[in-house]
Amino acid sequence: MLFDYWQDNPKPQIAQMDNDWPFIGSGSAKGTISHMARFFLSLGVTPLFIPEASPWRNGIVEGANSVFGRKFWQRHEFKNLGHIDKELSVYNHKLKDYKLKTFNIDLSQYETISQKRSFSKSLIAKYRFKESDAIYFIRLCRLHGKLNGIKLLNFVFTVVPEFLNHYVLVKLNILERTVTLYQEIDDGKLVEIKKSKIKLKI
């Protein structure tokens, strides 16, 4: 669905999402990269995961879900799947037109997926990571048992006690197999506070 949508609508540079297992990876195995993250990277979209247990940080998504419920699901009495597809096409067209007019968006500045490309499972399964591929996470440093740090892909990366209860930005470089933690300082710049190796199943 996203693949088709981004053929006619601007493709984002970054996709912000929550930490459900289908999005982030296995709930038990260590170092797995989800099919969703691999899909985004194959399209040149960088995944960014919000802090755990913080759905309000995806407020724009929650708001969009509310509007979608009121303007789409609750407005129609659908007869079948074909009827849903037809009305969804109308809804998406009206929403796109509204955003273009309201926010004065120039679509020529944004990239879309080529109409020549088609989606298939092999697009994900056969994708080979590039050196620039990275996944980002916002994490709160806290206690994990006796360790102070962050939990990422079922590994714990420790930090010094002064960062306890502080948020950090985490960059996972896939081919380098490194995890880099950054802290934002007063002028908005990011300062590297730790870099570690990670075992990935890719």
KOLFIKE-652399 format. One record per residue: residue number from 0; residue in three letters; chain; y, x, z of N, C-alpha, C, CB in turn. Coordinates in Angstrom, 1 decimal, m for minus. Glycine has a CB too. Layout:
> i	aa	ch	n_north	n_east	n_up	ca_north	ca_east	ca_up	c_north	c_east	c_up	cb_north	cb_east	cb_up
> NUM	ala	A	Y	X	Z	Y	X	Z	Y	X	Z	Y	X	Z
...
***
This chain:
> i	aa	ch	n_north	n_east	n_up	ca_north	ca_east	ca_up	c_north	c_east	c_up	cb_north	cb_east	cb_up
> 0	met	A	m1.2	0.8	0.0	0.0	0.0	0.0	1.3	0.9	0.0	0.0	m0.9	1.2
> 1	leu	A	1.3	1.9	0.9	2.4	2.8	0.9	2.6	3.5	m0.4	2.3	3.8	2.0
> 2	phe	A	1.5	3.9	m1.0	1.5	4.6	m2.3	2.2	3.8	m3.3	0.0	5.0	m2.7
> 3	asp	A	1.8	2.5	m3.4	2.4	1.6	m4.4	3.8	1.4	m4.1	1.6	0.3	m4.5
> 4	tyr	A	4.1	1.2	m2.9	5.5	0.9	m2.5	6.5	2.1	m2.8	5.6	0.7	m1.0
> 5	trp	A	6.0	3.3	m2.6	6.9	4.5	m2.9	7.0	4.8	m4.4	6.3	5.7	m2.1
> 6	gln	A	6.3	4.1	m5.2	6.5	4.3	m6.6	7.7	3.5	m7.1	5.2	3.8	m7.4
> 7	asp	A	8.1	2.5	m6.4	9.3	1.8	m6.7	10.4	1.9	m5.7	9.0	0.3	m6.9
> 8	asn	A	10.2	2.5	m4.6	11.2	2.7	m3.5	11.2	4.2	m3.1	10.8	1.8	m2.3
> 9	pro	A	12.4	4.6	m2.5	12.5	6.0	m2.1	11.4	6.4	m1.2	13.8	6.2	m1.4
> 10	lys	A	10.9	7.6	m1.4	9.8	8.2	m0.6	10.5	9.0	0.5	8.9	9.1	m1.5
> 11	pro	A	10.2	8.8	1.8	10.9	9.6	2.8	10.5	11.1	2.8	10.6	9.0	4.2
> 12	gln	A	11.3	11.9	3.4	11.0	13.3	3.6	10.1	13.4	4.8	12.2	14.2	3.7
> 13	ile	A	10.4	12.5	5.8	9.7	12.6	7.1	9.2	11.2	7.4	10.6	13.1	8.2
> 14	ala	A	8.0	11.1	7.9	7.4	9.8	8.3	7.2	9.8	9.8	6.1	9.5	7.6
> 15	gln	A	8.0	9.1	10.6	7.9	9.0	12.0	6.9	7.9	12.4	9.3	8.8	12.7
> 16	met	A	6.0	8.3	13.3	4.9	7.3	13.7	4.5	7.5	15.1	3.7	7.4	12.7
> 17	asp	A	3.7	6.6	15.6	3.2	6.7	17.0	1.9	7.4	17.0	3.1	5.3	17.7
> 18	asn	A	1.2	7.4	18.1	0.1	8.3	18.4	m1.3	7.6	18.4	0.3	9.0	19.6
> 19	asp	A	m1.4	6.5	17.7	m2.7	5.8	17.5	m3.7	6.8	16.9	m2.6	4.5	16.7
> 20	trp	A	m4.9	6.8	17.3	m5.9	7.7	16.8	m6.0	7.7	15.2	m7.2	7.5	17.4
> 21	pro	A	m6.0	6.6	14.5	m6.0	6.6	13.1	m4.9	7.5	12.5	m6.0	5.2	12.5
> 22	phe	A	m3.8	7.5	13.2	m2.6	8.3	12.6	m2.7	9.8	13.0	m1.3	7.7	13.2
> 23	ile	A	m3.1	10.1	14.2	m3.0	11.4	14.7	m4.3	12.2	14.6	m2.5	11.4	16.1
> 24	gly	A	m5.4	11.6	14.7	m6.7	12.3	14.6	m7.7	11.8	15.7	m6.5	13.8	14.8
> 25	ser	A	m8.8	12.5	15.8	m9.8	12.1	16.7	m9.4	12.0	18.2	m11.0	13.0	16.6
> 26	gly	A	m9.9	11.0	18.9	m9.6	10.9	20.3	m10.4	11.8	21.2	m9.8	9.5	20.8
> 27	ser	A	m11.5	12.4	20.6	m12.3	13.3	21.4	m12.5	14.7	20.8	m13.7	12.6	21.6
> 28	ala	A	m12.7	14.7	19.5	m12.9	16.1	18.9	m11.6	16.9	18.9	m13.4	15.9	17.4
> 29	lys	A	m11.7	18.2	19.0	m10.6	19.0	19.1	m10.1	19.5	17.7	m10.8	20.2	20.0
> 30	gly	A	m8.8	19.5	17.5	m8.3	20.2	16.3	m8.5	19.5	15.0	m8.8	21.5	16.2
> 31	thr	A	m8.6	18.1	15.0	m8.9	17.4	13.8	m7.5	16.9	13.2	m9.8	16.2	14.0
> 32	ile	A	m7.4	17.0	11.9	m6.2	16.4	11.2	m6.6	15.1	10.6	m5.7	17.4	10.1
> 33	ser	A	m5.8	14.1	10.9	m6.2	12.7	10.5	m6.0	12.6	8.9	m5.3	11.7	11.2
> 34	his	A	m6.7	11.6	8.4	m6.6	11.3	7.0	m5.2	10.8	6.6	m7.6	10.2	6.5
> 35	met	A	m4.6	10.1	7.6	m3.2	9.6	7.4	m2.2	10.8	7.2	m2.7	8.7	8.6
> 36	ala	A	m2.3	11.8	8.1	m1.5	13.0	8.0	m1.7	13.7	6.7	m1.7	13.9	9.2
> 37	arg	A	m3.0	13.9	6.4	m3.3	14.6	5.1	m2.8	13.8	3.9	m4.9	14.7	5.0
> 38	phe	A	m2.8	12.5	4.0	m2.3	11.6	2.9	m0.8	11.9	2.7	m2.6	10.1	3.2
> 39	phe	A	0.0	11.9	3.9	1.4	12.1	3.8	1.7	13.4	3.2	2.0	11.9	5.2
> 40	leu	A	1.0	14.5	3.7	1.3	15.8	3.2	1.0	16.0	1.7	0.5	16.8	4.0
> 41	ser	A	0.0	15.3	1.3	m0.4	15.3	m0.2	0.7	14.8	m1.0	m1.7	14.6	m0.4
> 42	leu	A	1.6	13.9	m0.4	2.7	13.3	m1.2	4.0	14.0	m0.9	2.8	11.8	m0.8
> 43	gly	A	4.0	15.1	m0.1	5.2	15.8	0.2	6.0	15.2	1.3	6.0	16.0	m1.0
> 44	val	A	5.3	14.4	2.2	6.0	13.7	3.3	5.5	14.4	4.6	5.7	12.2	3.3
> 45	thr	A	6.5	14.8	5.5	6.2	15.5	6.7	5.9	14.5	7.8	7.3	16.5	7.1
> 46	pro	A	4.8	14.5	8.5	4.5	13.6	9.6	5.2	14.1	10.9	3.0	13.5	9.9
> 47	leu	A	5.8	13.1	11.6	6.5	13.4	12.9	6.0	12.4	13.9	8.0	13.4	12.8
> 48	phe	A	5.3	12.8	15.0	4.8	11.9	16.0	5.7	11.8	17.2	3.4	12.4	16.4
> 49	ile	A	6.0	10.6	17.6	6.9	10.4	18.7	6.2	10.8	20.0	7.4	8.9	18.7
> 50	pro	A	6.9	10.8	21.1	6.3	11.1	22.4	5.2	10.1	22.7	7.3	11.2	23.6
> 51	glu	A	4.2	10.5	23.4	3.1	9.6	23.7	3.6	8.5	24.7	1.9	10.3	24.3
> 52	ala	A	3.0	7.3	24.5	3.3	6.1	25.4	4.8	5.8	25.4	2.8	6.4	26.8
> 53	ser	A	5.4	5.9	24.2	6.9	5.6	24.1	7.1	4.8	22.9	7.7	7.0	24.1
> 54	pro	A	6.6	3.6	22.7	6.7	2.8	21.5	8.2	2.5	21.2	5.9	1.6	21.6
> 55	trp	A	9.0	2.4	22.2	10.4	2.1	22.0	11.2	3.1	21.2	11.2	1.9	23.3
> 56	arg	A	10.6	4.3	21.1	11.2	5.4	20.3	11.0	5.1	18.8	10.6	6.7	20.6
> 57	asn	A	10.2	4.2	18.5	10.0	3.7	17.1	10.7	2.3	16.9	8.5	3.6	16.7
> 58	gly	A	11.9	2.2	17.5	12.6	1.0	17.6	12.8	0.3	16.2	13.9	1.1	18.3
> 59	ile	A	13.2	1.1	15.2	13.4	0.6	13.9	12.1	0.0	13.3	13.9	1.7	13.0
> 60	val	A	11.0	0.5	13.7	9.7	0.0	13.2	9.4	m1.3	13.9	8.6	1.0	13.4
> 61	glu	A	9.6	m1.4	15.2	9.4	m2.6	16.0	10.3	m3.7	15.5	9.6	m2.3	17.5
> 62	gly	A	11.6	m3.3	15.2	12.5	m4.3	14.7	12.1	m4.8	13.4	13.9	m3.7	14.6
> 63	ala	A	11.6	m3.9	12.5	11.2	m4.4	11.2	10.0	m5.3	11.3	10.8	m3.1	10.3
> 64	asn	A	9.1	m5.0	12.2	7.9	m5.9	12.4	8.4	m7.3	12.8	7.0	m5.3	13.5
> 65	ser	A	9.4	m7.3	13.7	9.9	m8.6	14.2	10.5	m9.4	13.0	11.0	m8.4	15.2
> 66	val	A	11.3	m8.8	12.2	11.9	m9.4	11.0	10.8	m9.9	10.0	12.9	m8.5	10.3
> 67	phe	A	9.8	m9.0	9.8	8.7	m9.4	8.9	8.0	m10.6	9.4	7.8	m8.2	8.8
> 68	gly	A	7.8	m10.6	10.7	7.1	m11.8	11.3	7.8	m13.1	11.1	6.8	m11.6	12.7
> 69	arg	A	9.2	m13.0	11.3	10.0	m14.2	11.2	10.3	m14.6	9.8	11.3	m14.0	11.9
> 70	lys	A	10.5	m13.7	8.9	10.9	m13.9	7.5	9.8	m14.1	6.6	11.8	m12.8	7.0
> 71	phe	A	8.6	m13.7	7.0	7.4	m13.7	6.1	6.3	m14.6	6.6	6.9	m12.3	5.8
> 72	trp	A	5.6	m14.1	7.7	4.5	m14.8	8.2	4.8	m16.2	8.7	3.8	m14.0	9.3
> 73	gln	A	5.9	m16.3	9.4	6.2	m17.6	10.0	6.9	m18.6	9.0	7.1	m17.4	11.2
> 74	arg	A	7.3	m18.1	7.9	8.1	m18.9	7.0	7.2	m19.6	6.0	9.1	m18.1	6.2
> 75	his	A	6.0	m19.1	5.7	5.1	m19.6	4.7	3.8	m20.1	5.3	4.8	m18.6	3.6
> 76	glu	A	3.2	m21.0	4.6	1.8	m21.5	4.9	0.9	m21.0	3.7	1.7	m23.0	5.1
> 77	phe	A	0.3	m19.9	3.9	m0.4	m19.2	2.8	m1.8	m20.0	2.5	m0.7	m17.8	3.1
> 78	lys	A	m2.0	m20.0	1.2	m3.2	m20.7	0.7	m4.4	m19.7	0.5	m3.0	m21.4	m0.6
> 79	asn	A	m4.1	m18.5	0.1	m5.2	m17.5	m0.1	m4.5	m16.1	m0.2	m6.0	m17.8	m1.4
> 80	leu	A	m5.3	m15.1	m0.4	m4.8	m13.7	m0.5	m3.9	m13.5	m1.7	m6.0	m12.7	m0.6
> 81	gly	A	m4.2	m14.2	m2.8	m3.3	m14.1	m3.9	m1.9	m14.6	m3.6	m3.9	m14.8	m5.1
> 82	his	A	m1.8	m15.7	m2.8	m0.6	m16.3	m2.5	0.2	m15.3	m1.6	m0.8	m17.6	m1.7
> 83	ile	A	m0.5	m14.6	m0.7	0.1	m13.6	0.2	0.7	m12.5	m0.6	m0.9	m13.0	1.2
> 84	asp	A	0.0	m12.0	m1.6	0.4	m10.9	m2.5	1.7	m11.3	m3.2	m0.6	m10.5	m3.4
> 85	lys	A	1.7	m12.5	m3.7	2.8	m13.0	m4.5	4.1	m13.1	m3.7	2.5	m14.4	m5.1
> 86	glu	A	4.0	m13.7	m2.5	5.1	m13.9	m1.6	5.6	m12.5	m1.1	4.8	m14.8	m0.5
> 87	leu	A	4.6	m11.6	m0.9	5.0	m10.3	m0.4	5.8	m9.5	m1.4	3.7	m9.5	0.0
> 88	ser	A	5.5	m9.7	m2.7	6.3	m9.0	m3.7	7.7	m9.6	m3.7	5.6	m9.3	m5.1
> 89	val	A	7.9	m10.9	m3.5	9.2	m11.5	m3.5	9.9	m10.9	m2.2	9.1	m13.0	m3.4
> 90	tyr	A	9.3	m10.9	m1.1	9.9	m10.4	0.1	10.4	m9.0	0.0	8.9	m10.5	1.3
> 91	asn	A	9.5	m8.1	m0.5	9.9	m6.7	m0.7	11.1	m6.5	m1.6	8.7	m5.9	m1.2
> 92	his	A	11.1	m7.3	m2.7	12.2	m7.3	m3.7	13.5	m7.7	m3.0	12.0	m8.2	m4.9
> 93	lys	A	13.5	m8.8	m2.2	14.7	m9.2	m1.5	15.2	m8.2	m0.4	14.5	m10.6	m0.9
> 94	leu	A	14.2	m7.6	0.3	14.5	m6.7	1.3	15.2	m5.4	0.7	13.3	m6.3	2.1
> 95	lys	A	14.6	m4.9	m0.4	15.2	m3.8	m1.1	16.6	m4.1	m1.6	14.3	m3.4	m2.3
> 96	asp	A	16.8	m5.2	m2.2	18.1	m5.6	m2.6	19.1	m5.7	m1.5	18.1	m6.9	m3.4
> 97	tyr	A	18.7	m6.2	m0.4	19.6	m6.4	0.8	20.0	m5.0	1.3	18.9	m7.1	1.9
> 98	lys	A	19.0	m4.0	1.4	19.3	m2.7	1.9	20.2	m1.9	1.0	18.0	m1.9	2.1
> 99	leu	A	20.0	m2.1	m0.3	20.9	m1.4	m1.3	22.3	m1.8	m1.2	20.4	m1.6	m2.7
> 100	lys	A	22.5	m3.2	m1.0	23.9	m3.7	m0.9	24.5	m3.4	0.4	23.9	m5.2	m1.2
> 101	thr	A	23.7	m3.6	1.5	24.3	m3.4	2.8	24.6	m2.0	3.2	23.3	m3.9	3.9
> 102	phe	A	23.7	m1.1	2.8	23.9	0.4	3.1	24.5	1.2	2.0	22.6	0.9	3.6
> 103	asn	A	24.7	0.5	0.9	25.3	1.2	m0.3	24.5	2.5	m0.7	26.8	1.6	0.0
> 104	ile	A	23.2	2.2	m0.8	22.2	3.3	m1.1	22.2	3.6	m2.6	20.8	3.0	m0.6
> 105	asp	A	22.2	4.9	m2.9	22.1	5.4	m4.3	20.7	5.9	m4.5	23.2	6.5	m4.7
> 106	leu	A	19.8	5.1	m5.1	18.4	5.5	m5.2	18.2	6.7	m6.1	17.6	4.4	m5.8
> 107	ser	A	19.1	7.1	m6.9	19.0	8.3	m7.7	18.9	9.6	m6.9	20.1	8.4	m8.7
> 108	gln	A	19.3	9.5	m5.6	19.3	10.7	m4.8	17.9	10.9	m4.1	20.4	10.6	m3.7
> 109	tyr	A	17.1	9.9	m4.3	15.8	10.0	m3.6	14.6	10.1	m4.6	15.6	8.7	m2.7
> 110	glu	A	13.6	10.7	m4.1	12.4	10.9	m4.9	11.4	9.7	m4.7	11.7	12.2	m4.6
> 111	thr	A	10.7	9.4	m5.8	9.7	8.4	m5.7	8.4	9.0	m6.2	10.0	7.1	m6.5
> 112	ile	A	7.3	8.3	m6.0	6.0	8.8	m6.6	5.9	8.5	m8.1	4.8	8.2	m5.8
> 113	ser	A	5.5	9.4	m8.9	5.4	9.2	m10.3	4.5	8.0	m10.6	4.9	10.4	m11.0
> 114	gln	A	4.9	7.2	m11.5	4.1	6.0	m11.9	2.7	6.5	m12.5	4.8	5.1	m12.9
> 115	lys	A	2.7	7.8	m13.0	1.5	8.3	m13.6	0.4	8.6	m12.6	1.9	9.5	m14.4
> 116	arg	A	0.8	8.8	m11.4	m0.2	9.1	m10.3	m0.9	7.8	m9.9	0.5	9.8	m9.1
> 117	ser	A	m2.1	7.9	m9.4	m2.8	6.8	m8.9	m3.5	7.2	m7.6	m3.9	6.2	m9.9
> 118	phe	A	m3.6	6.2	m6.7	m4.2	6.5	m5.4	m5.7	6.4	m5.5	m3.6	5.5	m4.4
> 119	ser	A	m6.4	7.3	m4.8	m7.8	7.3	m4.7	m8.2	8.0	m3.4	m8.6	7.9	m5.9
> 120	lys	A	m9.4	7.8	m2.9	m9.8	8.5	m1.7	m9.9	10.0	m1.9	m11.2	8.0	m1.3
> 121	ser	A	m10.1	10.4	m3.2	m10.2	11.9	m3.5	m8.8	12.5	m3.4	m10.7	12.1	m4.9
> 122	leu	A	m7.7	11.7	m3.5	m6.4	12.3	m3.3	m6.3	12.9	m1.9	m5.3	11.2	m3.5
> 123	ile	A	m6.9	12.2	m0.9	m6.9	12.7	0.4	m8.0	13.7	0.7	m7.0	11.5	1.4
> 124	ala	A	m9.2	13.4	0.3	m10.3	14.3	0.6	m10.2	15.6	m0.1	m11.6	13.6	0.2
> 125	lys	A	m9.7	15.7	m1.3	m9.6	16.9	m2.1	m8.3	17.7	m1.9	m9.8	16.6	m3.5
> 126	tyr	A	m7.4	17.1	m1.1	m6.1	17.8	m1.0	m6.3	19.1	m0.3	m5.1	16.9	m0.2
> 127	arg	A	m5.7	20.2	m0.8	m5.7	21.5	m0.2	m4.3	21.8	0.4	m6.1	22.6	m1.2
> 128	phe	A	m4.3	22.1	1.7	m3.1	22.4	2.4	m2.3	23.5	1.8	m3.3	22.6	3.9
> 129	lys	A	m1.0	23.4	1.8	m0.1	24.5	1.3	0.5	25.2	2.5	1.0	23.9	0.4
> 130	glu	A	1.1	26.4	2.2	1.6	27.2	3.3	2.8	26.5	4.0	2.1	28.5	2.8
> 131	ser	A	3.5	25.7	3.3	4.6	25.0	3.9	4.2	23.7	4.7	5.6	24.6	2.8
> 132	asp	A	3.0	23.3	4.6	2.5	22.1	5.3	2.6	22.2	6.8	1.1	21.7	4.8
> 133	ala	A	3.3	21.3	7.4	3.4	21.3	8.9	3.5	19.9	9.4	4.6	22.1	9.4
> 134	ile	A	3.0	19.7	10.6	3.1	18.4	11.3	3.9	18.6	12.6	1.7	17.8	11.6
> 135	tyr	A	4.8	17.7	12.9	5.7	17.8	14.1	5.3	16.8	15.1	7.2	17.7	13.6
> 136	phe	A	5.5	17.2	16.4	5.3	16.3	17.5	6.4	16.5	18.5	3.9	16.6	18.2
> 137	ile	A	6.8	15.4	19.1	7.7	15.5	20.3	6.9	15.2	21.5	8.9	14.4	20.2
> 138	arg	A	6.9	16.1	22.5	6.0	16.1	23.6	6.8	16.3	24.9	4.8	17.0	23.4
> 139	leu	A	6.3	15.7	26.0	6.9	15.9	27.3	6.0	16.9	28.0	7.0	14.6	28.1
> 140	cys	A	6.6	18.0	28.5	5.8	18.9	29.3	5.5	18.3	30.7	6.6	20.3	29.5
> 141	arg	A	4.2	18.3	31.0	3.8	17.7	32.3	2.5	18.3	32.8	3.7	16.2	32.2
> 142	leu	A	2.0	17.9	33.9	0.8	18.5	34.5	m0.4	17.8	33.8	0.8	18.3	36.0
> 143	his	A	m1.3	18.7	33.4	m2.6	18.3	32.8	m3.7	18.9	33.7	m2.8	18.7	31.3
> 144	gly	A	m4.1	18.2	34.8	m4.9	18.8	35.8	m4.0	19.8	36.6	m6.1	19.5	35.2
> 145	lys	A	m4.4	21.1	36.5	m3.6	22.1	37.2	m2.7	22.9	36.2	m4.5	23.1	37.9
> 146	leu	A	m2.7	22.5	35.0	m2.0	23.2	33.9	m0.7	22.4	33.6	m2.8	23.4	32.7
> 147	asn	A	0.4	23.2	33.5	1.7	22.6	33.1	1.9	22.9	31.6	2.9	23.2	34.0
> 148	gly	A	2.1	21.8	30.9	2.3	22.1	29.4	2.2	20.8	28.6	1.3	23.1	28.9
> 149	ile	A	1.7	20.9	27.4	1.6	19.7	26.5	0.2	19.7	26.0	2.6	19.8	25.3
> 150	lys	A	m0.2	18.4	25.7	m1.6	18.2	25.2	m1.4	17.9	23.7	m2.4	17.1	25.9
> 151	leu	A	m2.1	18.6	22.8	m2.0	18.4	21.4	m3.4	18.5	20.7	m1.0	19.4	20.8
> 152	leu	A	m3.8	17.5	20.0	m5.1	17.5	19.3	m6.2	17.9	20.3	m5.1	18.4	18.1
> 153	asn	A	m6.1	17.4	21.5	m7.1	17.6	22.6	m7.2	19.0	23.1	m8.4	17.2	22.1
> 154	phe	A	m6.1	19.8	22.8	m6.0	21.1	23.5	m4.7	21.0	24.4	m5.8	22.3	22.4
> 155	val	A	m4.7	21.9	25.4	m3.6	22.0	26.3	m2.9	23.3	26.1	m4.0	21.8	27.8
> 156	phe	A	m1.6	23.3	25.8	m0.8	24.5	25.7	0.1	24.6	26.8	m0.1	24.5	24.3
> 157	thr	A	0.0	25.7	27.6	0.7	25.8	28.8	2.1	26.4	28.6	0.0	26.7	29.8
> 158	val	A	3.0	26.0	29.5	4.4	26.6	29.5	4.8	26.9	30.9	5.4	25.5	28.8
> 159	val	A	5.8	27.7	31.0	6.3	28.1	32.4	6.8	26.9	33.1	7.3	29.2	32.3
> 160	pro	A	6.7	26.9	34.5	7.1	25.7	35.3	8.5	25.2	35.0	7.0	26.0	36.7
> 161	glu	A	9.5	26.0	34.6	10.8	25.5	34.4	10.9	24.4	33.3	11.7	26.7	34.0
> 162	phe	A	9.9	24.3	32.4	10.0	23.3	31.4	9.3	22.0	31.8	9.3	23.9	30.1
> 163	leu	A	8.8	21.9	33.0	8.1	20.7	33.5	9.1	19.5	33.4	7.6	20.9	35.0
> 164	asn	A	8.6	18.4	32.8	9.4	17.2	32.6	10.5	17.3	31.6	10.0	16.7	33.9
> 165	his	A	10.4	18.4	30.7	11.3	18.5	29.6	10.6	18.2	28.3	11.9	20.0	29.6
> 166	tyr	A	11.3	17.6	27.4	10.8	17.3	26.0	10.9	18.6	25.2	11.5	16.1	25.4
> 167	val	A	9.9	18.8	24.4	9.9	19.9	23.4	9.5	19.4	22.0	9.0	21.1	23.9
> 168	leu	A	10.0	20.1	21.0	9.5	19.8	19.6	8.4	20.8	19.3	10.7	19.9	18.6
> 169	val	A	7.3	20.3	18.8	6.2	21.1	18.5	5.9	21.1	17.0	4.9	20.6	19.2
> 170	lys	A	5.8	22.3	16.4	5.5	22.4	15.0	4.0	23.0	14.9	6.5	23.4	14.3
> 171	leu	A	3.2	22.2	14.2	1.8	22.6	13.9	1.8	23.1	12.4	0.8	21.5	14.2
> 172	asn	A	1.7	24.4	12.3	1.5	25.0	10.9	0.1	25.1	10.6	2.2	26.4	10.8
> 173	ile	A	m0.4	24.3	9.6	m1.8	24.1	9.4	m2.5	25.3	8.9	m2.0	23.0	8.4
> 174	leu	A	m2.0	26.0	7.9	m2.7	27.1	7.3	m2.6	28.3	8.2	m2.2	27.5	5.9
> 175	glu	A	m1.4	28.5	8.9	m1.3	29.6	9.9	m2.1	29.3	11.1	0.2	29.7	10.3
> 176	arg	A	m2.5	28.1	11.3	m3.2	27.7	12.5	m2.4	28.1	13.8	m4.6	28.2	12.6
> 177	thr	A	m1.1	27.8	13.8	m0.3	28.1	14.9	0.4	26.8	15.4	0.7	29.1	14.5
> 178	val	A	0.7	26.8	16.7	1.5	25.8	17.4	2.7	26.5	18.0	0.6	25.0	18.5
> 179	thr	A	3.9	26.0	17.6	5.1	26.6	18.1	5.9	25.5	18.8	6.0	27.2	16.9
> 180	leu	A	6.4	25.9	20.0	7.1	25.0	20.9	8.6	25.4	20.9	6.6	24.9	22.3
> 181	tyr	A	9.5	24.4	20.7	10.9	24.6	20.6	11.6	23.7	21.7	11.5	24.3	19.2
> 182	gln	A	12.7	24.3	22.2	13.5	23.5	23.1	14.9	23.4	22.5	13.6	24.1	24.5
> 183	glu	A	15.5	22.2	22.5	16.9	22.0	22.0	17.9	22.4	23.0	17.1	20.6	21.5
> 184	ile	A	18.8	23.3	22.7	19.9	23.7	23.6	21.2	22.9	23.3	20.1	25.2	23.5
> 185	asp	A	22.2	23.2	24.1	23.4	22.4	24.1	24.1	22.2	22.8	24.4	23.0	25.0
> 186	asp	A	24.1	23.2	21.9	24.7	23.1	20.6	23.8	22.5	19.5	25.2	24.5	20.2
> 187	gly	A	22.7	22.0	20.0	21.8	21.3	19.0	20.8	22.3	18.3	22.6	20.6	18.0
> 188	lys	A	20.9	23.5	18.6	20.0	24.5	18.0	18.6	24.5	18.7	20.6	25.9	18.0
> 189	leu	A	17.6	24.9	18.0	16.3	24.9	18.5	15.9	26.4	18.9	15.2	24.4	17.6
> 190	val	A	15.4	26.6	20.1	15.0	27.9	20.6	13.5	27.9	20.8	15.7	28.3	21.9
> 191	glu	A	12.8	28.9	20.2	11.4	29.0	20.3	11.0	29.4	21.7	10.8	30.0	19.3
> 192	ile	A	10.1	28.7	22.4	9.8	29.0	23.7	8.3	29.5	23.8	10.0	27.9	24.7
> 193	lys	A	7.5	29.2	22.8	6.1	29.7	22.8	5.5	29.5	21.5	5.3	29.0	23.9
> 194	lys	A	4.6	30.4	21.1	3.8	30.3	19.9	2.4	30.6	20.2	4.4	31.2	18.7
> 195	ser	A	1.5	29.8	19.8	0.0	30.0	20.1	m0.8	29.7	18.9	m0.4	29.1	21.3
> 196	lys	A	m2.0	30.3	18.9	m3.0	30.0	17.9	m3.8	28.7	18.3	m4.0	31.1	17.7
> 197	ile	A	m4.3	28.0	17.3	m5.0	26.8	17.5	m6.2	26.7	16.5	m4.2	25.5	17.3
> 198	lys	A	m7.4	26.2	17.0	m8.5	26.1	16.2	m8.5	24.7	15.5	m9.9	26.3	17.0
> 199	leu	A	m8.4	24.7	14.2	m8.4	23.4	13.5	m9.6	23.2	12.6	m7.1	23.4	12.6
> 200	lys	A	m10.0	21.9	12.5	m11.1	21.6	11.6	m10.5	21.0	10.3	m12.1	20.5	12.3
> 201	ile	A	m10.3	21.8	9.3	m9.7	21.3	8.1	m10.6	21.6	6.9	m8.3	22.0	7.9
***
